[in-house]
Amino acid sequence: MRDYSVRLLTDLLGIYSPSGKEENISNFLVKEMETLGFRVRKDAIGNVIGEIGKGEPTILLCGHMDTIVGNLPVRVENNKLYGAGAVDAKSSLAAMIIAAATLARESALQAKVLVVGAVEEEATSKGIKHIIKQGLQADYAIFGEPSGVENITIGYKGSLHLKITCKTETGHSSTPWFYENALEKAFELWQRIKNAYPPVEEQESPYHAVTACLVKLTGGKGNSKVPSESEMRVDIRVPPQLTVAQVFNVIESVIKQYQTANLKVQVKVTIWDQNEPFEVAKNSLLVRALSYAIRKVQNKPATLLRKTGTGDMNILGRATNIPIVTYGPGDSHLDHTKDEHILISEYLAGIQVYKETILKLSELHKKSGSQ
Ligand SMILES: [Zn+2]
């Protein structure tokens, strides 16, 4: 068991799979999962979908096959396995596959488990969006991303990415007092946007705070003209007690006020990306089953995490009404670093936790249905 688990993960790490180039790893997974007893298919955009077991409930275990660009040599050192995706998130994916397959082999599986290896999580979330469009049905879902083996990620903030352009009349930069400078105006407007909400330390917590970050500001030609055009990108993070639309309304009114006070500047705002926040109910059967499993495997109570980032969980959470968490072995601080590695013992514990979770969740689900 241990040998196979380590070999599967080593094989996955050995196949370089940056976003958009998942062909080789998906072919490998299809074969491997078939051997393990899954009914496997690859969908139109390359997601691998393996099904094992039958009956209720249906539990979706969703991992991703892609990594960011940049390969790392695979090596074992001091019981740590190094490689691109060791933490984010091939350990989770391998652990999910092995957990479901082992339960089926032991004839202990009393549920239908879907294990998905999604494409392009690191880039566009195209994989999960396609799966939702296909109408994949499940009662519960776990996203395999590193939370650490003792922690469950129960919430992620949402995001609102804005593109804001400012246009002004231009003239010679030797007489700047005659004209409005589109770069300066953009920065002035940015400061109003930043001040639309109190500083993070004055809000309830970073997780519950609305935050704004200026991520790009361009404009002007660097010649002897007063800049007449600017473009800024602002990344706003939305806490779970609010919706993206509520936050956008506040920002939009700040922009309107600024526009009214600065008639010589033409301001235009567009949304170029948005994600609703998502948080699962703490008392849901899924959180209970996973907490039970962690306590059983690790002899410690689980810690519930709420993260300031966003994940694929947000996208599925918005599209369905099912309980969803993010859980997986590994330290997420190592994501996307040159030092990315997983402790083999933590990876193996992760497999056990997934197994126990599937068992407990099937049991709780059946009990709740018969009440
Ligand atoms: Zn990831």
Residues whose N, C-alpha, C, O or C-beta is under 5 A from the ligand:
A	BS01	ZN	D88 A89 E145
